[in-house]
């Protein structure tokens, strides 16, 4: 029989943190992709507002 207890400080008072390097390996990649999408969208908007080619706004 296995019982999983998560986040109960009365039963497990000492944690080991988030292991930041592992968090960054997963979350960092998602952040990079999301940022690339935001930049691409911003370039389209800026090109439209400036009445310029999207290729010129890089």
PyMOL commands that set and color helices and strands:
alter all, ss='L'
color gray80, all
select helices_A, chain A and resi 20-49+54-57
alter helices_A, ss='H'
color red, helices_A
deselect
rebuild
show_as cartoon
